Amino acid sequence: MSAVIQDVAAQCEVRVDYAALTGESPVWSALEQRLYWIDIQQPALHRFDPASGRDEHWLLPAQIGCYALDPEGTRVILGLRPGIFEFSLRTGALQPLAAAPYDPALFRFNDGGCDSMGRFWLGTMFDPVDKRHAGEKARGQYHSYTESTGLVAHSDAAVIANGVAWDSDYRRLYIAHSEEGVIYAFDYDITSGQPGGRRVFATVPPKLGVPDGGAVDAEGGYWSAINGGGRLRRFHADGRHDRDLLLPVSKPTMCAFGGPHLDTLYVTSQSDGLTAEQRAAQPLAGKLLSFTPGVRGLPTAAFGAVHRI
């Protein structure tokens, strides 16, 4: 059966009328009924309230790649270029937790997420501050972090580590190697927090774009934001793709399920790197969008907390 191609541009609602340079990492807080997201280059952590339409943000001292929410709604664990930090939502105080496991002049944290035992997984990528290195390539690496173990390095390495997500029972871990256009599936030992049994789950043709951030729905489908391809691609659990949802932006970065019933899909994207003509043709680039995809998502696990499944 061929995949369904559906244009959802007309269904997309602008939730935040601010064009992020690189909007990324939307995460739904069931506790607060709000959506967190980031702009990597601003750099800032945002929190959007769908009930009021209000989007508040906190400016940060360094580029942010990913973050994790705590179960009490009082703090956020940030993956900033210099390392891991705790950010207090009550006071705005920033407390260092762990130094970066790389040279911050050359690398930064990128994609991340928490497993059901509260471990914070963070990918790294080569993104030198000095743009004279921009043509070079070096592999980043995935790490997990807890307050008891600190940063733990894992064997998987990619030029751009992305798309981290788990299935409903946290026995399968997805990781996308964006530069290579490959999404891998790993057998995941939730007790030890160790991945194993890596296999190719799906590939994305270079002419289409690259697999960026990912999310898993309640039916086991993996949703990949195809950056440069202007779409979300949904894959069955066996790797076959069944839906392409065409968006009004060419560089989507990630999607996340939210809302009281987890039936709203929020999408972040980039305006960075677009020409003036492309920006004129894509007035929604970089803005927080949402639509109803017809399938529900899974609850998001919190940092340091055991998620009951």
C-alpha positions in Angstrom: 0.0 0.0 0.0 1.4 3.4 -1.0 1.8 6.2 1.6 -0.9 8.9 1.8 0.2 12.4 1.0 -1.9 15.0 2.8 -1.5 18.8 2.6 -2.2 20.1 6.1 -1.1 23.7 5.6 -4.6 25.0 5.7 -5.2 23.2 9.0 -2.1 24.6 10.7 -2.8 27.2 13.3 -0.2 29.8 14.3 0.1 29.5 18.1 3.0 31.9 18.6 3.5 34.7 16.1 7.2 34.9 16.6 9.6 33.7 13.9 12.3 31.7 15.7 15.6 31.3 14.0 15.6 27.6 15.0 12.5 26.7 16.9 13.0 23.2 18.4 12.2 20.6 21.0 8.5 21.1 21.8 7.6 19.2 25.0 4.1 19.1 26.5 3.8 19.5 30.3 0.6 17.5 31.4 1.1 19.0 34.9 0.9 22.6 33.7 -1.1 22.0 30.5 1.5 24.1 28.6 3.9 23.5 25.9 7.6 24.2 26.3 9.9 24.9 23.3 13.1 26.6 22.5 14.9 28.9 20.1 18.4 27.6 19.8 20.0 30.8 18.6 18.0 33.4 20.5 18.8 31.6 22.8 15.7 31.1 24.9 13.3 28.7 26.7 9.7 29.4 25.8 6.5 28.3 27.6 3.2 28.5 25.7 -0.2 28.4 27.3 -2.9 27.3 24.8 -5.7 28.4 27.1 -4.7 32.1 27.2 -2.5 32.2 24.0 0.3 33.6 26.1 3.9 32.7 25.3 6.5 33.6 27.9 10.2 33.1 27.5 13.5 33.2 29.4 16.7 34.4 27.7 19.7 32.1 28.3 23.4 32.9 28.4 24.4 30.3 25.8 22.9 28.2 23.0 20.4 25.6 24.1 20.1 22.2 22.4 17.6 20.4 24.6 16.0 20.2 28.0 14.0 18.1 30.4 11.1 19.0 32.7 11.0 17.9 36.3 7.9 16.2 37.7 7.1 19.1 40.1 7.1 21.9 37.5 9.6 23.9 39.4 12.8 23.5 37.4 14.1 22.6 33.9 17.3 20.8 33.2 19.0 22.5 30.3 21.5 21.2 27.8 23.5 24.4 27.0 26.6 24.7 25.0 28.9 24.9 28.1 27.2 22.0 29.9 24.2 20.8 31.9 22.4 23.4 34.0 19.4 23.5 36.4 17.0 26.4 35.7 14.6 27.5 38.4 11.2 28.5 37.0 10.4 30.3 40.3 13.5 32.5 40.6 15.2 32.3 37.1 18.4 31.2 38.8 20.8 29.0 36.7 22.9 26.4 38.5 25.6 24.4 36.8 25.3 20.6 37.1 27.9 19.1 34.8 30.5 20.4 32.4 30.1 19.7 28.7 31.8 16.4 27.6 33.3 18.1 24.6 35.0 21.3 23.5 32.3 24.0 23.6 34.1 25.9 20.9 33.4 23.1 18.5 30.4 21.1 19.7 27.0 21.7 21.4 24.1 19.6 22.7 21.4 19.0 20.2 18.4 16.7 20.6 17.2 15.1 23.8 14.5 13.4 25.9 13.8 11.4 29.0 13.2 7.7 29.4 10.7 6.2 31.8 13.3 6.0 34.6 13.9 9.7 34.4 17.3 9.5 32.6 17.9 12.6 30.4 19.4 11.6 27.0 21.3 14.2 25.1 22.8 14.1 21.6 25.7 16.3 20.6 26.7 17.8 17.3 29.6 19.5 15.6 28.7 23.2 15.4 31.8 25.3 15.8 31.6 28.9 17.1 34.3 29.9 14.7 32.7 29.5 11.3 36.1 28.9 9.7 35.5 25.3 10.7 32.0 25.2 9.2 33.0 23.0 6.3 34.5 20.4 8.6 32.7 17.4 10.0 33.1 15.5 13.2 30.8 13.0 15.0 28.9 13.9 18.1 27.8 11.3 20.7 24.8 10.5 22.8 25.0 10.8 26.6 22.6 10.1 29.4 22.4 12.2 32.6 21.1 11.7 36.1 22.0 13.6 39.2 23.5 10.4 40.7 25.5 9.2 37.7 26.4 12.4 36.0 26.9 12.3 32.3 27.4 8.7 30.9 28.6 8.3 27.3 27.0 5.8 24.9 28.5 4.2 21.9 26.2 5.7 19.2 27.8 8.6 17.3 26.5 10.8 14.5 27.5 14.0 12.8 24.1 15.4 13.8 22.4 13.3 16.6 18.6 13.7 16.4 15.2 12.2 16.7 15.4 10.6 20.1 12.1 8.9 21.1 10.9 5.7 22.8 8.0 3.4 22.1 5.1 3.1 24.6 6.9 0.5 26.9 10.4 2.1 26.5 11.8 -1.1 25.1 12.7 0.5 21.7 14.8 3.6 21.4 14.8 5.6 18.1 17.8 7.8 17.1 18.1 9.7 13.8 21.5 10.4 12.2 20.3 13.4 10.3 23.4 13.9 8.1 23.3 10.3 6.9 19.5 10.3 6.5 19.0 7.2 8.6 16.7 6.5 11.6 17.9 3.7 13.8 16.0 1.5 16.2 17.7 0.1 19.3 16.6 -2.6 21.7 16.5 -0.6 25.0 17.1 -2.0 28.5 15.0 0.3 30.6 16.5 -1.1 33.9 20.1 -0.4 33.0 19.5 2.5 30.5 21.7 0.8 27.9 20.8 0.5 24.2 21.7 -2.5 22.1 20.8 -4.3 18.9 21.0 -1.3 16.6 19.3 -1.7 13.2 18.2 0.5 10.4 14.6 1.5 11.0 14.0 3.8 8.1 15.9 6.0 5.6 15.1 9.4 4.1 16.3 10.1 0.5 18.8 13.1 0.5 16.7 14.8 -2.2 13.7 14.9 0.2 15.5 16.4 3.2 16.9 15.0 6.5 15.2 13.3 9.5 15.2 15.8 12.3 13.2 15.6 15.6 10.9 12.7 16.2 7.9 11.6 18.3 5.9 8.4 18.8 2.1 8.2 18.8 -0.2 5.9 20.8 -0.5 3.5 17.9 3.3 3.0 17.7 3.9 5.3 14.8 7.1 7.2 14.6 6.8 10.8 13.3 9.9 12.4 11.8 10.2 16.1 10.9 11.8 16.1 7.5 13.9 19.2 7.6 14.2 20.6 4.1 11.3 18.5 2.9 8.5 20.6 4.3 6.7 17.6 5.8 6.2 15.2 8.7 6.6 11.6 7.8 4.9 8.9 9.8 6.4 5.4 10.0 4.8 2.2 11.1 6.6 0.3 13.9 8.0 -2.0 11.2 9.6 1.0 9.4 7.2 1.4 6.5 6.0 5.0 6.1 2.3 5.5 5.6 1.7 9.2 5.7 3.4 12.4 4.5 1.8 15.5 6.0 2.8 18.6 3.9 3.5 21.7 6.0 3.5 25.5 5.1 7.2 25.6 6.2 10.2 23.9 4.4 12.4 23.3 7.5 10.3 21.7 10.3 12.5 20.6 13.2 10.4 18.6 15.5 6.8 17.7 16.5 5.2 16.9 19.8 1.8 15.7 20.9 0.0 17.9 23.4 -3.4 19.1 24.8 -5.5 17.5 27.5 -6.1 14.4 25.3 -2.7 14.5 23.6 -4.5 14.8 20.2 -2.9 18.1 19.1 0.4 18.0 17.2 2.7 21.0 17.7 5.4 21.7 15.2 8.5 23.9 15.4 10.6 25.0 12.5 13.5 27.1 11.3 13.6 30.5 9.6 17.4 30.5 9.8 19.1 29.7 6.5 16.2 30.9 4.3 16.8 33.5 1.6 14.7 36.6 1.6 12.6 35.1 -1.2 12.1 31.9 0.7 11.0 33.9 3.8 8.5 35.9 1.8 7.1 32.6 0.4 7.0 31.0 3.9 5.7 33.6 6.3 5.1 30.9 8.9 8.7 29.7 9.0 10.0 29.6 12.6 6.5 30.1 14.1 4.9 27.6 16.5 2.2 25.7 14.6 -0.4 23.1 15.6 -3.0 21.0 14.0 -5.1 17.8 14.8 -3.5 14.8 13.1 -6.3 12.2 14.0 -4.1 10.2 16.3 -3.1 10.7 20.0 0.4 10.8 21.4 2.1 9.4 24.5 2.8 11.1 27.8 6.2 12.7 28.2 8.5 11.2 30.9 10.0 13.7 33.4 13.5 14.1 34.6 14.4 12.0 37.7 10.9 10.5 38.0 9.7 7.0 37.3 7.0 7.1 34.6 4.3 4.5 35.1 3.5 2.7 31.9 
